[in-house]
Amino acid sequence: MKELKIIFMGTPDFAVASLERLIAEGYEVDRVITQPDRPKGRGNRVQSPPVKERALKAGILVMQPERVKDKGFIGALKEIKPDIIIVVAFGQILPEEIINLPAMGCINVHASLLPKYRGAAPINWCIINGEKQTGVTTMYMDTGMDTGDMLLCRAAGIGDDETAGKLHDRLAVMGADLLVETLQGVIKGNLVRKVQDDAQATYAPQLNRETGRIDWKLDARSIYNLIRGTNPWPGCYTHYQGKRIKLWKAKVLEEESEGVSGEITGVDSAGMVVQTGRGSLLVTEIQMPSSRRMMVEQYLRGNHINVKSVLGER
């Protein structure tokens, strides 16, 4: 039954893997709905969402509504008469009128083991919170925030040094695989809906630039997890001699160092040792203002880092 008329709703890179998998499997994606083009980067150049670029490459018609609640847009969807709507990291909450439109429902791919980490940034927050396991879940959508009945789940371990960027790429592929498996089950009618336990739910809110600000009074492991969980965006930052710098890679040290929280207690070719609220952190990759990312060893070839300086102070 690959002649299903599918509408695909998605926007960022995470959703591209699912769209590509649907195309590869021969499903008829009648229309792709994605967010409007937006200005991005330092030059504020208008850029298309990754899903739009992939859809156009495949010759699929694209719609970019500013608001999915607009009556004109909803009317256009009704004219298409989709059998099913698939939503992967779309970026807007769907109104009930759209959720109830397709006969086979709206199916969502979410990057966590629901009901944990409902919300916009589950990949980042599971790393920031030090989780050892996450995964992907497919579910029928309802009007809540990732609260619909679950269909299939697949777990994935989180590597000790894995960043949000690396985990994102793994889960995108895993989510695409699970989507196809879910579609096959929906078509055959052999999937069992499972109601989420709201008592077990946690929330993963959208990140902003302040999410990456380091509180050096936290323990070394928590700061290390923050660095991993905000890589590649928004990046973890602190202040060195009044200037904002980013920290991209670090290691938790077994041995203690003496100093106040945030104090640089040692610098050599291995990196910069910083005292935290409990334990020490060896920072190995940094980014100074108006500069590129580089290893501390590289930075020291033409620059100096002052031992005893306290990070975070302005």
C-alpha positions as a Markdown table, in Angstrom:
| # | Residue | x | y | z |
|---|---|---|---|---|
| 1 | Met | 0.0 | 0.0 | 0.0 |
| 2 | Lys | 2.8 | 2.4 | -0.9 |
| 3 | Glu | 0.3 | 4.5 | -2.8 |
| 4 | Leu | -0.6 | 6.1 | 0.4 |
| 5 | Lys | -0.9 | 9.9 | 0.0 |
| 6 | Ile | 1.5 | 11.3 | 2.6 |
| 7 | Ile | 2.1 | 14.8 | 3.7 |
| 8 | Phe | 5.5 | 15.2 | 5.4 |
| 9 | Met | 6.0 | 18.1 | 7.9 |
| 10 | Gly | 9.6 | 18.8 | 9.0 |
| 11 | Thr | 12.2 | 21.5 | 9.0 |
| 12 | Pro | 15.8 | 20.9 | 10.3 |
| 13 | Asp | 18.5 | 18.4 | 9.4 |
| 14 | Phe | 17.1 | 15.9 | 11.8 |
| 15 | Ala | 13.9 | 15.5 | 9.7 |
| 16 | Val | 15.9 | 15.1 | 6.4 |
| 17 | Ala | 16.8 | 11.5 | 7.2 |
| 18 | Ser | 13.2 | 10.5 | 7.6 |
| 19 | Leu | 12.1 | 12.3 | 4.4 |
| 20 | Glu | 15.0 | 10.6 | 2.5 |
| 21 | Arg | 14.0 | 7.2 | 3.8 |
| 22 | Leu | 10.4 | 7.6 | 2.7 |
| 23 | Ile | 11.5 | 8.6 | -0.8 |
| 24 | Ala | 14.0 | 5.6 | -0.9 |
| 25 | Glu | 11.2 | 3.2 | 0.2 |
| 26 | Gly | 9.0 | 4.4 | -2.6 |
| 27 | Tyr | 6.2 | 6.1 | -0.6 |
| 28 | Glu | 4.3 | 8.8 | -2.3 |
| 29 | Val | 5.1 | 12.0 | -0.5 |
| 30 | Asp | 2.5 | 14.3 | -2.1 |
| 31 | Arg | 3.6 | 17.5 | -0.3 |
| 32 | Val | 6.2 | 18.7 | 2.1 |
| 33 | Ile | 5.3 | 21.4 | 4.7 |
| 34 | Thr | 8.2 | 23.2 | 6.3 |
| 35 | Gln | 9.0 | 26.5 | 8.0 |
| 36 | Pro | 9.4 | 29.7 | 6.0 |
| 37 | Asp | 12.9 | 30.7 | 4.8 |
| 38 | Arg | 14.7 | 32.7 | 7.5 |
| 39 | Pro | 17.8 | 35.0 | 7.6 |
| 40 | Lys | 20.7 | 33.2 | 9.3 |
| 41 | Gly | 24.3 | 33.7 | 10.2 |
| 42 | Arg | 26.4 | 36.8 | 10.5 |
| 43 | Gly | 25.5 | 38.0 | 7.1 |
| 44 | Asn | 21.8 | 37.5 | 7.8 |
| 45 | Arg | 21.4 | 35.8 | 4.5 |
| 46 | Val | 18.0 | 34.2 | 3.9 |
| 47 | Gln | 18.3 | 30.4 | 3.9 |
| 48 | Ser | 15.9 | 27.6 | 3.1 |
| 49 | Pro | 15.2 | 24.9 | 5.7 |
| 50 | Pro | 17.2 | 21.7 | 5.0 |
| 51 | Val | 13.9 | 19.8 | 4.4 |
| 52 | Lys | 12.8 | 22.2 | 1.7 |
| 53 | Glu | 16.1 | 21.8 | -0.1 |
| 54 | Arg | 15.8 | 18.0 | -0.1 |
| 55 | Ala | 12.2 | 18.0 | -1.1 |
| 56 | Leu | 12.8 | 20.3 | -4.1 |
| 57 | Lys | 15.7 | 18.1 | -5.2 |
| 58 | Ala | 13.2 | 15.2 | -5.2 |
| 59 | Gly | 10.7 | 17.2 | -7.2 |
| 60 | Ile | 8.2 | 17.3 | -4.3 |
| 61 | Leu | 5.9 | 20.4 | -3.9 |
| 62 | Val | 6.7 | 22.5 | -0.8 |
| 63 | Met | 4.4 | 24.7 | 1.3 |
| 64 | Gln | 5.8 | 27.1 | 3.9 |
| 65 | Pro | 3.0 | 28.6 | 6.0 |
| 66 | Glu | 3.9 | 31.3 | 8.5 |
| 67 | Arg | 1.2 | 29.8 | 10.8 |
| 68 | Val | -0.3 | 26.4 | 10.4 |
| 69 | Lys | -3.4 | 27.6 | 12.2 |
| 70 | Asp | -4.3 | 29.9 | 9.3 |
| 71 | Lys | -7.6 | 28.9 | 7.8 |
| 72 | Gly | -6.3 | 29.3 | 4.2 |
| 73 | Phe | -3.5 | 26.8 | 4.9 |
| 74 | Ile | -5.8 | 24.3 | 6.6 |
| 75 | Gly | -8.2 | 24.6 | 3.7 |
| 76 | Ala | -5.4 | 23.8 | 1.3 |
| 77 | Leu | -4.5 | 20.6 | 3.3 |
| 78 | Lys | -8.1 | 19.5 | 3.2 |
| 79 | Glu | -8.1 | 19.8 | -0.6 |
| 80 | Ile | -5.0 | 17.5 | -0.8 |
| 81 | Lys | -6.9 | 14.8 | 1.3 |
| 82 | Pro | -3.9 | 13.1 | 2.8 |
| 83 | Asp | -4.2 | 9.5 | 4.1 |
| 84 | Ile | -1.6 | 10.2 | 6.7 |
| 85 | Ile | 0.6 | 13.1 | 8.0 |
| 86 | Ile | 4.1 | 12.5 | 9.2 |
| 87 | Val | 5.7 | 15.1 | 11.5 |
| 88 | Val | 9.4 | 15.2 | 12.3 |
| 89 | Ala | 10.8 | 18.2 | 14.1 |
| 90 | Phe | 8.4 | 20.6 | 12.3 |
| 91 | Gly | 8.6 | 23.5 | 14.8 |
| 92 | Gln | 5.0 | 24.5 | 15.2 |
| 93 | Ile | 2.2 | 23.0 | 17.3 |
| 94 | Leu | -0.5 | 21.6 | 15.1 |
| 95 | Pro | -4.1 | 22.5 | 15.7 |
| 96 | Glu | -6.7 | 19.8 | 16.3 |
| 97 | Glu | -8.2 | 20.5 | 12.9 |
| 98 | Ile | -5.0 | 19.3 | 11.2 |
| 99 | Ile | -4.4 | 16.4 | 13.6 |
| 100 | Asn | -7.9 | 15.0 | 12.9 |
| 101 | Leu | -7.7 | 15.5 | 9.1 |
| 102 | Pro | -6.0 | 12.4 | 7.8 |
| 103 | Ala | -7.9 | 9.1 | 8.1 |
| 104 | Met | -4.8 | 7.3 | 9.3 |
| 105 | Gly | -3.8 | 10.0 | 11.7 |
| 106 | Cys | -0.8 | 12.2 | 12.3 |
| 107 | Ile | 2.4 | 10.3 | 13.3 |
| 108 | Asn | 5.3 | 12.0 | 14.9 |
| 109 | Val | 9.0 | 10.9 | 15.3 |
| 110 | His | 10.4 | 12.2 | 18.6 |
| 111 | Ala | 14.1 | 12.0 | 19.6 |
| 112 | Ser | 13.6 | 10.6 | 23.1 |
| 113 | Leu | 12.2 | 7.6 | 25.0 |
| 114 | Leu | 8.8 | 9.2 | 25.8 |
| 115 | Pro | 7.4 | 10.3 | 28.2 |
| 116 | Lys | 10.9 | 11.5 | 29.1 |
| 117 | Tyr | 12.2 | 14.7 | 27.5 |
| 118 | Arg | 9.0 | 16.0 | 25.8 |
| 119 | Gly | 9.7 | 19.3 | 24.1 |
| 120 | Ala | 11.9 | 21.0 | 21.6 |
| 121 | Ala | 15.5 | 19.9 | 22.6 |
| 122 | Pro | 15.5 | 16.3 | 23.9 |
| 123 | Ile | 18.9 | 15.4 | 22.5 |
| 124 | Asn | 20.6 | 18.3 | 24.2 |
| 125 | Trp | 19.0 | 18.0 | 27.6 |
| 126 | Cys | 19.5 | 14.2 | 27.9 |
| 127 | Ile | 23.3 | 14.9 | 27.6 |
| 128 | Ile | 23.2 | 18.0 | 29.8 |
| 129 | Asn | 21.5 | 16.0 | 32.5 |
| 130 | Gly | 24.0 | 13.1 | 32.3 |
| 131 | Glu | 21.7 | 10.4 | 30.9 |
| 132 | Lys | 23.4 | 7.2 | 29.7 |
| 133 | Gln | 20.5 | 6.2 | 27.5 |
| 134 | Thr | 18.0 | 7.8 | 25.2 |
| 135 | Gly | 16.3 | 6.8 | 21.9 |
| 136 | Val | 13.5 | 7.5 | 19.5 |
| 137 | Thr | 9.7 | 7.1 | 19.8 |
| 138 | Thr | 7.0 | 7.2 | 17.2 |
| 139 | Met | 3.5 | 8.2 | 18.3 |
| 140 | Tyr | 0.1 | 9.4 | 17.2 |
| 141 | Met | -0.2 | 13.1 | 17.7 |
| 142 | Asp | -2.7 | 14.9 | 19.9 |
| 143 | Thr | -3.0 | 18.6 | 20.9 |
| 144 | Gly | -0.5 | 18.3 | 23.7 |
| 145 | Met | 3.3 | 18.7 | 23.6 |
| 146 | Asp | 4.5 | 15.2 | 22.7 |
| 147 | Thr | 1.7 | 13.6 | 24.8 |
| 148 | Gly | 0.1 | 11.3 | 22.2 |
| 149 | Asp | -0.2 | 7.5 | 22.3 |
| 150 | Met | 3.1 | 5.8 | 21.6 |
| 151 | Leu | 3.6 | 3.2 | 18.8 |
| 152 | Leu | 7.2 | 2.1 | 18.7 |
| 153 | Cys | 10.3 | 2.9 | 20.7 |
| 154 | Arg | 14.0 | 2.1 | 20.1 |
| 155 | Ala | 16.7 | 2.7 | 22.8 |
| 156 | Ala | 20.2 | 4.0 | 22.2 |
| 157 | Gly | 23.1 | 4.3 | 24.6 |
| 158 | Ile | 24.9 | 7.7 | 24.9 |
| 159 | Gly | 28.7 | 7.6 | 24.7 |
| 160 | Asp | 30.7 | 9.1 | 27.5 |
| 161 | Asp | 32.3 | 11.7 | 25.2 |
| 162 | Glu | 29.4 | 12.0 | 22.7 |
| 163 | Thr | 28.2 | 15.5 | 21.8 |
| 164 | Ala | 24.7 | 16.6 | 21.0 |
| 165 | Gly | 25.8 | 16.9 | 17.4 |
| 166 | Lys | 27.0 | 13.3 | 17.1 |
| 167 | Leu | 24.0 | 12.0 | 19.0 |
| 168 | His | 21.7 | 14.0 | 16.7 |
| 169 | Asp | 23.1 | 12.4 | 13.6 |
| 170 | Arg | 22.7 | 8.9 | 15.1 |
| 171 | Leu | 19.1 | 9.4 | 16.2 |
| 172 | Ala | 18.1 | 11.0 | 12.9 |
| 173 | Val | 19.0 | 7.7 | 11.1 |
| 174 | Met | 17.4 | 5.6 | 13.9 |
| 175 | Gly | 14.3 | 7.7 | 13.7 |
| 176 | Ala | 14.0 | 7.2 | 10.0 |
| 177 | Asp | 14.3 | 3.5 | 10.4 |
| 178 | Leu | 11.7 | 3.5 | 13.1 |
| 179 | Leu | 9.4 | 5.6 | 11.0 |
| 180 | Val | 9.3 | 3.1 | 8.1 |
| 181 | Glu | 8.8 | 0.3 | 10.6 |
| 182 | Thr | 5.9 | 2.2 | 12.1 |
| 183 | Leu | 4.3 | 3.0 | 8.8 |
| 184 | Gln | 4.4 | -0.7 | 7.9 |
| 185 | Gly | 2.7 | -1.5 | 11.1 |
| 186 | Val | 0.0 | 1.1 | 10.7 |
| 187 | Ile | -0.7 | -0.2 | 7.2 |
| 188 | Lys | -1.0 | -3.7 | 8.5 |
| 189 | Gly | -2.9 | -2.6 | 11.5 |
| 190 | Asn | -0.8 | -4.6 | 13.9 |
| 191 | Leu | 0.6 | -1.9 | 16.2 |
| 192 | Val | -0.7 | -1.4 | 19.7 |
| 193 | Arg | -1.1 | 2.1 | 21.0 |
| 194 | Lys | 0.4 | 2.7 | 24.4 |
| 195 | Val | -0.8 | 5.6 | 26.6 |
| 196 | Gln | 2.0 | 7.7 | 28.0 |
| 197 | Asp | 2.4 | 7.8 | 31.8 |
| 198 | Asp | 2.3 | 11.6 | 32.5 |
| 199 | Ala | 3.7 | 11.0 | 36.0 |
| 200 | Gln | 7.0 | 9.9 | 34.4 |
| 201 | Ala | 7.2 | 12.8 | 32.0 |
| 202 | Thr | 10.1 | 15.3 | 31.9 |
| 203 | Tyr | 10.5 | 18.4 | 29.7 |
| 204 | Ala | 13.2 | 19.5 | 27.3 |
| 205 | Pro | 12.7 | 23.2 | 26.5 |
| 206 | Gln | 14.2 | 25.1 | 23.6 |
| 207 | Leu | 17.8 | 26.1 | 24.0 |
| 208 | Asn | 19.0 | 29.7 | 23.9 |
| 209 | Arg | 22.5 | 31.3 | 24.0 |
| 210 | Glu | 22.3 | 31.6 | 27.8 |
| 211 | Thr | 21.8 | 27.9 | 28.2 |
| 212 | Gly | 25.6 | 27.5 | 27.6 |
| 213 | Arg | 26.7 | 29.8 | 30.3 |
| 214 | Ile | 29.0 | 27.9 | 32.8 |
| 215 | Asp | 28.4 | 28.2 | 36.5 |
| 216 | Trp | 31.8 | 27.1 | 37.8 |
| 217 | Lys | 30.3 | 26.3 | 41.2 |
| 218 | Leu | 28.8 | 23.2 | 39.7 |
| 219 | Asp | 30.8 | 20.0 | 39.8 |
| 220 | Ala | 33.2 | 19.0 | 37.0 |
| 221 | Arg | 31.0 | 16.3 | 35.6 |
| 222 | Ser | 27.9 | 18.6 | 35.2 |
| 223 | Ile | 30.0 | 21.3 | 33.4 |
| 224 | Tyr | 31.5 | 18.6 | 31.2 |
| 225 | Asn | 28.0 | 17.4 | 30.3 |
| 226 | Leu | 26.9 | 21.0 | 29.6 |
| 227 | Ile | 29.8 | 21.4 | 27.2 |
| 228 | Arg | 28.8 | 18.2 | 25.3 |
| 229 | Gly | 25.1 | 19.0 | 25.4 |
| 230 | Thr | 25.5 | 22.5 | 23.8 |
| 231 | Asn | 27.9 | 21.4 | 21.1 |
| 232 | Pro | 27.5 | 22.4 | 18.3 |
| 233 | Trp | 24.8 | 25.0 | 19.3 |
| 234 | Pro | 24.6 | 27.3 | 21.2 |
| 235 | Gly | 28.1 | 26.4 | 22.5 |
| 236 | Cys | 29.3 | 26.6 | 26.1 |
| 237 | Tyr | 30.8 | 29.9 | 27.2 |
| 238 | Thr | 32.5 | 31.7 | 30.1 |
| 239 | His | 34.5 | 34.9 | 30.5 |
| 240 | Tyr | 38.3 | 35.1 | 30.6 |
| 241 | Gln | 39.7 | 38.5 | 31.7 |
| 242 | Gly | 36.4 | 40.1 | 30.9 |
| 243 | Lys | 36.1 | 38.6 | 27.4 |
| 244 | Arg | 33.6 | 36.0 | 26.4 |
| 245 | Ile | 35.2 | 32.7 | 25.3 |
| 246 | Lys | 33.7 | 29.4 | 24.3 |
| 247 | Leu | 34.8 | 26.0 | 25.5 |
| 248 | Trp | 34.2 | 23.1 | 23.0 |
| 249 | Lys | 36.0 | 20.1 | 24.5 |
| 250 | Ala | 37.1 | 19.0 | 28.0 |
| 251 | Lys | 37.8 | 16.1 | 30.2 |
| 252 | Val | 36.9 | 15.4 | 33.8 |
| 253 | Leu | 40.1 | 14.9 | 35.9 |
| 254 | Glu | 40.4 | 12.3 | 38.6 |
| 255 | Glu | 42.7 | 14.4 | 40.7 |
| 256 | Glu | 41.7 | 17.5 | 42.6 |
| 257 | Ser | 43.4 | 20.9 | 42.2 |
| 258 | Glu | 43.5 | 23.7 | 44.7 |
| 259 | Gly | 41.7 | 27.0 | 43.9 |
| 260 | Val | 38.4 | 28.7 | 43.9 |
| 261 | Ser | 35.6 | 27.8 | 41.5 |
| 262 | Gly | 36.6 | 28.8 | 38.0 |
| 263 | Glu | 40.3 | 29.3 | 38.8 |
| 264 | Ile | 42.8 | 28.3 | 36.2 |
| 265 | Thr | 45.2 | 26.1 | 38.1 |
| 266 | Gly | 47.4 | 24.9 | 35.4 |
| 267 | Val | 48.2 | 25.3 | 31.6 |
| 268 | Asp | 50.3 | 23.2 | 29.4 |
| 269 | Ser | 50.2 | 21.5 | 26.0 |
| 270 | Ala | 47.5 | 19.0 | 27.3 |
| 271 | Gly | 45.1 | 21.9 | 28.0 |
| 272 | Met | 43.9 | 24.3 | 30.7 |
| 273 | Val | 43.0 | 22.9 | 34.1 |
| 274 | Val | 40.1 | 24.7 | 35.8 |
| 275 | Gln | 38.8 | 24.1 | 39.4 |
| 276 | Thr | 35.1 | 23.6 | 39.7 |
| 277 | Gly | 32.7 | 23.4 | 42.6 |
| 278 | Arg | 33.8 | 19.8 | 43.0 |
| 279 | Gly | 36.7 | 18.4 | 41.0 |
| 280 | Ser | 38.7 | 19.7 | 38.1 |
| 281 | Leu | 38.2 | 20.0 | 34.4 |
| 282 | Leu | 40.8 | 19.8 | 31.7 |
| 283 | Val | 39.7 | 22.1 | 28.9 |
| 284 | Thr | 41.3 | 21.0 | 25.6 |
| 285 | Glu | 39.5 | 23.1 | 22.9 |
| 286 | Ile | 38.6 | 26.8 | 23.1 |
| 287 | Gln | 37.4 | 29.7 | 21.0 |
| 288 | Met | 38.6 | 33.2 | 21.8 |
| 289 | Pro | 36.6 | 36.2 | 20.6 |
| 290 | Ser | 36.6 | 36.8 | 16.8 |
| 291 | Ser | 38.7 | 33.6 | 16.4 |
| 292 | Arg | 38.1 | 30.1 | 15.3 |
| 293 | Arg | 37.9 | 27.0 | 17.4 |
| 294 | Met | 41.3 | 25.5 | 18.3 |
| 295 | Met | 43.1 | 23.2 | 20.7 |
| 296 | Val | 44.6 | 24.9 | 23.7 |
| 297 | Glu | 48.0 | 23.6 | 22.5 |
| 298 | Gln | 47.6 | 25.5 | 19.2 |
| 299 | Tyr | 46.5 | 28.7 | 21.0 |
| 300 | Leu | 49.5 | 28.6 | 23.3 |
| 301 | Arg | 51.9 | 28.7 | 20.3 |
| 302 | Gly | 51.3 | 32.5 | 19.9 |
| 303 | Asn | 49.4 | 33.4 | 23.0 |
| 304 | His | 49.5 | 33.2 | 26.8 |
| 305 | Ile | 46.9 | 32.0 | 29.3 |
| 306 | Asn | 47.3 | 33.3 | 32.8 |
| 307 | Val | 47.3 | 30.8 | 35.6 |
| 308 | Lys | 45.4 | 32.0 | 38.7 |
| 309 | Ser | 42.9 | 33.9 | 36.5 |
| 310 | Val | 39.3 | 33.1 | 37.5 |
| 311 | Leu | 37.0 | 32.2 | 34.6 |
| 312 | Gly | 33.5 | 33.7 | 34.7 |
| 313 | Glu | 34.6 | 37.0 | 36.2 |
| 314 | Arg | 34.0 | 40.2 | 34.1 |
